[in-house]
Amino acid sequence: MGRWLTTVLFLAVSAVLTRWIPFSDFFRNVDTMVHELGHAFVTLLLSGQVLYIELYANHGGVTYSYIESGWRTIPLGLAGYLIASIFAYWMFRLYAAGRLGFGLMMLSALAVLSLVLFVRNPIGIYWLIGFIVVNCVAVIVPFNWLRNFYYLLVAFICLEESVMGPITLIYLSLTNPAAAGDAAGLANSTGIPALAWSIAFLLFALWCAKAALARFFGMRRRNRPMFGQSA
């Protein structure tokens, strides 16, 4: 129970602190991009058709696609939040392995893929171009401390957003279930209430967040100098 409470408290503090960093709001669409790409990839895996994706300035997004009705709508509905949570954990796993450059290049590749194949609304296109440019600069910048700071900023924002998304779904499920996005779609497909799906998304996101923070703090402990060790 202690680790779960630590995870929640750390995420709350992180959410407050990152909002004090100039332009940090710009990076909150990374989670949205991954979420919508998750829907797009699963649609293609299930032999559906992705029409286009829209990314909005308020960090929302939507994937317009065609897929046969039936069981296929269930993995499609699950894909966005689950993949976004796994991706946030993956970013911390790469950080712990010291593979920041690879992580940043993968972010750029996902943004390029979104830009070329899926995103069609002007706001989404402008955001993707800006993010690709900033990300490429971060890859080539000669200051390791700046690259580390940038990577962790994006990683922590992705982690926060992966948890905040399901919390928003829970609120919508209680106040306006029909507007609860993926949870509402899953409720229609399965008969299980949107609130139950929203809580399941939140629990999975918190589990991924706990694992991500364990990677982060584990690396910090490994890199901490031993007492009496010379610099």
C-alpha positions, 0 to 999 in steps of 0.5 A: 500500500505504501508504494501505491500511496507514494506513486499517487503523491509523486504524480500529484507533486509532479503534475503541479511542478511541471505546470510551472515549467514554461511551455510544458503545456505544449508536450501534453499532446504527446500522450494524446498522439500515442493514445490515438496512434494506439487506436489506429494501429489496433484498427489496422491489426483488426483489418479495419480502415483508419480514416484520419486522426485529429489532435486538438489544442486542449490535448484532446483527440479523436481517431476516425476509423471503420471497423466491423461491429462485434468483438473487434470494438472491444480491443479497439476501445481498450487500445488508447488508454492501455497503450498510452500507459504502457508507452509512459512506462516504456519511456522510463524503462529506456531512461533507466537503460540510458537509451535517451537518444533512442527514446527521442528518435522513436518519439520523432518517428511516431510524430512523423508517422502521425503527420504523414499517414493520419493527422489531417486537422491544421492544429494537429499538423502544426503541433506535430511539425513543432514537436518534431523540430523540438525533438530533433534539436534535443537529439543533437544538442551537445549538453547532456544535462539539457537532453536529460531534462527535456527527456524527463520532462516529456516522460513525466508529462506522459506519465501524468497524462496517462493517469489523468485521462482515466480520472477524467473518464471517471468524472464523465462516467458519473456525470455524463456516461454517454460522453465518457469516450472509450469507456462509453464505447466499451459499455455499449459493446459489452454492457459493462458500465462506463464507470467500471471501464474507467476505473479499470483504465485508472488502475492499469495506469497507476500500475504502469506508473508505479513500475515506471517510478520504480525504474526511475528511482532504481536508477537514481539509487544505482547512480548515487555515489557510495559514502566516501567515494572520491569524485 
